[in-house]
């Protein structure tokens, strides 16, 4: 696998993904019982925005950069921006936290994290990033195989984030479908969030159709387009499919998605979408 997230850290897709991730974790931690956060493609935990990879693409400037420099942060995005600021205590945007570090800030002392990363260098960096956090358990192994081996968690409550690199989109969609089917068989009550890129909606339709047919009773989809869906040669947007979403999570996203669109994609052709594939309807 050649994918290195350092080139893309903090871009619009990361902002979308992590704002939704924090909303999910906030909804789940509203209940007192402990939970387990499971990340199948954890990455290195945090990324330096002044590194050569991030500077080469500069994608973060049209992502977190837009919010960091904003004179006023929209109310639905303040939670997310505060989490990013907590990782940059000197008031200068130097570091972008990955999903594991953001989850570590959102979770409680009684919660637990299972973080999987296949690339050795990334796994070593992830361990270093969270070396003082006893809640974090880092596994250098395939995240899909770990789901099969480690579910259900002892906590019986929690969230699985599936965020593959999508180097070969058809393969990754098929892998997510298989992983969700197997995970449901082992832990049907878990909450599952799967991020995916959007170059063309036609490539996403079979994935949606598959999850609309089961095995989960409730499946919610949120999407953000920063460009019109008219060119398969660029990343036009991204989405997140949430199986077993927390109660009234759709209402939370109904306020969050327009704020993300306005902040990240003010140009014509930008759009957001929130709909149920299965179960409740808004």
C-alpha positions as CSV (number, residue, x, y, z in Angstrom):
1,X,0.0,0.0,0.0
2,X,1.5,3.4,-1.1
3,X,-1.1,5.7,0.5
4,X,0.3,8.3,3.0
5,X,-2.3,10.4,4.7
6,X,0.3,13.0,5.6
7,X,-0.2,14.5,2.2
8,X,-3.9,15.0,2.9
9,X,-4.1,15.7,6.6
10,X,-6.5,18.5,7.5
11,X,-8.2,18.7,4.1
12,X,-11.9,19.2,3.7
13,X,-12.5,15.4,3.9
14,X,-10.7,15.2,7.2
15,X,-12.7,18.1,8.6
16,X,-16.0,16.4,7.5
17,X,-15.0,13.0,8.8
18,X,-13.7,14.3,12.2
19,X,-16.5,16.7,12.8
20,X,-18.9,13.8,12.4
21,X,-16.7,11.5,14.5
22,X,-16.8,13.9,17.4
23,X,-20.6,14.2,17.1
24,X,-20.9,10.4,17.2
25,X,-18.6,10.1,20.3
26,X,-20.4,12.9,22.1
27,X,-23.7,11.2,21.5
28,X,-22.3,7.9,22.8
29,X,-20.6,9.3,25.8
30,X,-23.8,11.0,26.9
31,X,-24.6,7.7,28.5
32,X,-22.7,6.7,31.6
33,X,-21.6,3.2,30.7
34,X,-18.1,2.8,29.2
35,X,-17.6,2.2,25.5
36,X,-14.9,0.9,23.1
37,X,-13.7,3.0,20.1
38,X,-12.4,0.8,17.3
39,X,-10.4,2.3,14.4
40,X,-9.6,-0.1,11.6
41,X,-7.2,2.3,9.7
42,X,-5.8,4.5,12.4
43,X,-2.8,6.1,10.8
44,X,-0.2,7.8,12.8
45,X,-2.4,9.7,15.2
46,X,-1.2,13.3,14.5
47,X,0.4,15.1,11.5
48,X,2.7,18.0,11.3
49,X,1.3,20.6,8.8
50,X,4.8,22.0,8.3
51,X,6.2,18.7,7.1
52,X,7.2,18.3,3.4
53,X,4.2,16.1,2.6
54,X,1.6,18.5,3.9
55,X,3.4,21.5,2.4
56,X,3.6,19.8,-1.0
57,X,-0.1,19.6,-1.4
58,X,-1.3,22.3,0.9
59,X,-4.7,20.7,1.0
60,X,-5.1,21.6,4.7
61,X,-5.5,25.3,3.7
62,X,-8.9,24.6,2.1
63,X,-9.8,22.4,5.1
64,X,-8.9,23.2,8.6
65,X,-7.2,26.4,7.4
66,X,-10.5,27.9,6.5
67,X,-11.9,27.3,10.0
68,X,-8.7,28.2,11.9
69,X,-8.6,31.6,10.4
70,X,-12.3,32.3,10.5
71,X,-13.4,35.4,12.4
72,X,-16.4,33.6,13.8
73,X,-16.9,29.8,14.0
74,X,-20.5,28.6,13.3
75,X,-22.0,27.1,16.4
76,X,-22.3,23.5,15.0
77,X,-18.5,23.5,14.3
78,X,-17.3,25.0,17.5
79,X,-16.9,21.5,19.2
80,X,-14.7,20.4,16.3
81,X,-12.5,23.5,16.2
82,X,-12.1,23.5,20.0
83,X,-10.7,19.9,19.7
84,X,-8.2,21.0,17.0
85,X,-7.2,24.0,19.1
86,X,-6.6,21.7,22.1
87,X,-4.0,19.9,20.0
88,X,-2.3,23.2,19.1
89,X,-1.9,24.9,22.5
90,X,0.4,27.7,21.2
91,X,-2.4,29.3,19.2
92,X,-0.6,28.5,15.9
93,X,-1.9,25.8,13.6
94,X,1.0,23.3,13.4
95,X,-0.5,19.9,14.1
96,X,-3.5,18.2,12.7
97,X,-4.8,15.3,14.9
98,X,-5.9,12.1,13.3
99,X,-9.0,10.1,14.4
100,X,-7.2,8.3,17.3
101,X,-6.0,11.5,18.9
102,X,-9.4,13.2,18.5
103,X,-11.1,10.2,20.0
104,X,-8.7,10.2,22.9
105,X,-9.7,13.8,23.7
106,X,-13.4,13.0,23.4
107,X,-13.5,9.7,25.4
108,X,-13.6,9.3,29.2
109,X,-11.2,7.6,31.6
110,X,-13.4,4.5,31.6
111,X,-13.5,4.1,27.9
112,X,-11.0,2.1,25.7
113,X,-9.5,2.5,22.2
114,X,-8.5,-0.3,19.9
115,X,-6.4,1.2,17.0
116,X,-5.2,-0.9,14.0
117,X,-2.6,0.2,11.5
118,X,-0.8,-2.1,9.0
119,X,2.1,0.2,8.0
120,X,5.0,-0.3,10.5
121,X,6.2,3.4,10.4
122,X,2.7,4.7,11.0
123,X,2.0,2.2,13.8
124,X,5.3,3.2,15.5
125,X,4.3,6.9,15.3
126,X,0.8,6.1,16.6
127,X,2.3,4.3,19.7
128,X,4.5,7.3,20.3
129,X,1.6,9.7,19.9
130,X,-0.5,7.9,22.5
131,X,2.3,6.4,24.7
132,X,1.0,8.0,27.9
133,X,-2.6,6.9,27.3
134,X,-3.4,3.7,29.1
135,X,-6.8,3.5,27.2
136,X,-5.1,3.1,23.8
137,X,-4.2,-0.4,22.5
138,X,-2.3,-0.2,19.2
139,X,-2.2,-3.2,16.9
140,X,0.0,-3.4,13.9
141,X,-2.4,-5.6,11.9
142,X,-5.1,-5.6,9.3
143,X,-8.1,-3.8,10.8
144,X,-10.7,-5.9,9.1
145,X,-9.2,-9.1,10.4
146,X,-9.0,-7.5,13.9
147,X,-12.8,-6.8,13.7
148,X,-13.4,-10.5,13.2
149,X,-11.0,-11.4,16.1
150,X,-11.8,-8.8,18.7
151,X,-15.6,-8.1,18.4
152,X,-17.6,-7.9,20.4
153,X,-15.7,-5.7,22.9
154,X,-16.1,-6.4,26.6
155,X,-17.8,-3.1,27.1
156,X,-20.7,-4.2,24.7
157,X,-21.1,-0.5,23.7
158,X,-19.1,1.5,21.2
159,X,-18.1,2.7,17.8
160,X,-16.2,1.2,14.9
161,X,-14.7,3.7,12.4
162,X,-13.8,2.3,9.0
163,X,-11.6,4.7,7.0
164,X,-9.6,2.9,4.3
165,X,-7.3,4.6,1.9
166,X,-9.5,3.9,-1.2
167,X,-6.5,3.3,-3.5
168,X,-8.7,0.9,-5.4
169,X,-12.3,2.1,-4.7
170,X,-14.2,-1.0,-5.9
171,X,-12.0,-3.2,-3.7
172,X,-12.4,-0.9,-0.7
173,X,-16.2,-0.7,-1.0
174,X,-16.4,-4.5,-1.2
175,X,-14.1,-4.9,1.8
176,X,-16.3,-2.5,3.8
177,X,-19.4,-4.5,2.8
178,X,-17.8,-7.7,3.9
179,X,-16.5,-6.3,7.1
180,X,-19.8,-4.8,8.1
181,X,-21.6,-8.1,7.4
182,X,-19.2,-10.1,9.5
183,X,-19.1,-7.4,12.3
184,X,-22.9,-7.4,12.5
185,X,-22.9,-11.1,13.0
186,X,-20.6,-10.8,16.0
187,X,-21.8,-7.5,17.4
188,X,-25.2,-6.4,16.0
189,X,-25.6,-3.6,18.5
190,X,-22.4,-1.8,17.7
191,X,-22.4,1.6,15.9
192,X,-20.4,1.5,12.7
193,X,-19.2,4.6,10.7
194,X,-17.6,4.1,7.2
195,X,-16.0,7.0,5.4
196,X,-15.8,7.0,1.6
197,X,-14.7,9.4,-1.1
198,X,-17.0,10.8,-3.9
199,X,-15.6,11.3,-7.3
200,X,-18.7,10.1,-9.0
201,X,-21.9,9.2,-7.3
202,X,-22.3,6.3,-9.7
203,X,-19.4,4.5,-8.0
204,X,-21.2,4.9,-4.6
205,X,-24.6,3.6,-5.7
206,X,-23.8,-0.2,-5.5
207,X,-22.4,0.4,-2.0
208,X,-25.5,2.2,-0.8
209,X,-27.8,-0.4,-2.5
210,X,-26.0,-3.2,-0.6
211,X,-26.4,-1.6,2.8
212,X,-30.0,-0.7,2.1
213,X,-30.7,-4.4,1.8
214,X,-29.3,-5.2,5.3
215,X,-28.1,-6.5,7.7
216,X,-28.6,-3.4,9.8
217,X,-32.1,-2.1,10.5
218,X,-31.0,1.5,10.5
219,X,-28.5,3.1,8.1
220,X,-27.9,6.8,7.8
221,X,-25.8,8.5,5.1
222,X,-24.3,12.0,5.2
223,X,-22.4,13.5,2.3
224,X,-20.6,16.7,1.4
225,X,-19.7,17.9,-2.1
226,X,-17.2,20.7,-2.4
227,X,-17.3,20.5,-6.2
228,X,-20.1,19.6,-8.6
229,X,-20.3,15.8,-9.2
230,X,-19.2,16.2,-12.8
231,X,-15.6,14.9,-13.0
232,X,-14.4,11.5,-11.9
233,X,-10.8,12.7,-12.1
234,X,-10.9,14.7,-8.8
235,X,-12.2,14.3,-5.3
236,X,-15.5,16.1,-5.5
237,X,-16.7,15.2,-2.0
238,X,-17.0,12.5,0.6
239,X,-19.6,10.7,2.7
240,X,-20.0,8.8,5.9
241,X,-22.4,5.8,6.3
242,X,-23.5,5.2,9.9
243,X,-25.1,1.9,10.8
244,X,-27.0,1.9,14.1
245,X,-26.7,5.6,14.6
246,X,-27.3,7.0,18.0
247,X,-30.8,8.4,18.8
248,X,-31.5,11.7,17.0
249,X,-28.1,11.7,15.4
250,X,-29.8,12.7,12.1
251,X,-31.0,15.9,13.9
252,X,-27.5,16.7,15.0
253,X,-26.2,16.3,11.4
254,X,-29.0,18.4,10.0
255,X,-27.3,21.4,11.6
256,X,-23.7,20.2,11.1
257,X,-23.8,19.5,7.4
258,X,-24.9,23.0,6.2
259,X,-22.3,24.6,8.4
260,X,-19.6,22.3,6.9
261,X,-20.8,23.2,3.4
262,X,-20.8,26.9,4.0
263,X,-17.3,26.9,5.7
264,X,-15.6,24.5,3.3
265,X,-17.3,24.9,0.0
266,X,-18.7,28.3,-0.6
267,X,-18.4,28.1,-4.4
268,X,-21.4,27.2,-6.7
269,X,-22.0,23.5,-7.0
270,X,-21.3,22.7,-3.4
271,X,-24.0,20.6,-1.7
272,X,-24.7,18.4,1.3
273,X,-27.1,15.5,1.6
274,X,-28.5,13.6,4.6
275,X,-30.8,10.6,4.1
276,X,-31.7,7.2,5.4
277,X,-30.8,4.1,3.4
278,X,-32.8,2.0,5.8
279,X,-34.9,2.6,8.8
280,X,-36.0,6.0,10.0
281,X,-36.9,8.8,7.6
282,X,-36.4,12.5,8.2
